[in-house]
Amino acid sequence: MTIPLSWYLIFAAALFCVGLFGVLARKNAIAILMGIELMLNSVNVNLVAFWRYRSPEGITGQVFAVMVFAVAAAEVAVGLALIISVYRRRKTVVADEINLMKW
Amino acid sequence: MALQIIFIFVAAVTLGGALMTVTSRNLVHSALWLILSLFGVAVLYVLLNASFLAVAQVVIYIGAIAILIIFGVMMTRRLVIDPSRQINNTWWLAALLSLVFFGGLSWMLSTWDGFWSEAPIMAVNIDPLKQLGKALVAPDLYVLPFELASVLLLAALIGSIIIAYEKR
């Protein structure tokens, strides 16, 4: 017996939930970005697993995964630029202390 | 059988690295554990016969994004060793939410009848890389999302330079 699809889906769900915990429970903004990266990777694993197991003669799954790669790279670049800009003004990257827009 | 053992090992390494990423007190250690997780995901792409995506994962995620994250960590440090806590006070709520979400996802996926399917045999004469290359530039396939992704990357490039620009 080879690897059933369920193993990949459960693995991707677990990776997504670890990333979700990282986003919700960490204080540093860059640590939150790392959690977001884990979630994006789990989504990609899901996409490629569905491609392989449902329609390997097509190519839509891989194209979608390539798009997710591009979007993740763009988002990390802009996110880090924002974090560096905030650090220059407020001298902190702890998410609790970036509270100028809170009422 | 060997594939199953490889999958279990790689999945364990990836999830272990991910757990260390989100619980490590040192941010640079977190970034290094993230690199281990990303490499584990690349190995999983090889197991899924998506070899181009495996190489793209290593080059894009580990070679660019993880390095960028380490640069970001180094540029935003106040102290060399930060003794304060890195986890919120309400971390137990986040853990509970994650576990509930995982349970819900797994249960919902298990009710789908394609859940236990095996991998269909891939014909040996199709080349996923060539198909991917053609699909990204063929006018009746995915050239429009491809060009839009380029515009997105251009916008992100210009935007991040302007945001992080330091006037001297």
Interface residues (C-beta under 8 A of the other chain):
Chain A: M1 T2 I3 P4 L5 S6 W7 Y8 L9 I10 F11 A13 A14 L15 F16 C17 V18 G19 L20 F21 G22 L24 A25 R26 K27 N28 I30 A31 L33 M34 G35 E37 L38 N41 N44 V45 V48 A49 W51 R52 Y53 R54 P56 E57 I59 T60 Q62 V63 A65 V66 M67 F69 A70 V71 A72 A73 A74 E75 V76 A77 V78 L80 A81 L82 I83 I84 S85 Y87 R88 K91 T92 V93
Chain B: M1 L3 Q4 F7 A11 T14 L15 A18 L19 T21 V22 L27 S30 A31 L34 S37 L38 V41 L44 Y45 L47 L48 N49 A50 F52 L53 A56 Q57 I60 Y61 A64 I65 L68 I69 F71 G72 V73 M75 T76 R78 R85 Q86 I87 N88 T90 W91 L93 A94 A95 L97 S98 L99 F101 F102 L105 S106 L109 S110 G114 F115 W116 S117 E118 A119 P120 M122 A123 I126 P128 Q131 L132 A135 L136 L141 Y142 P145 A149 L152 L153 A155 A156 L157 G159 S160 I161 I163 A164 E166
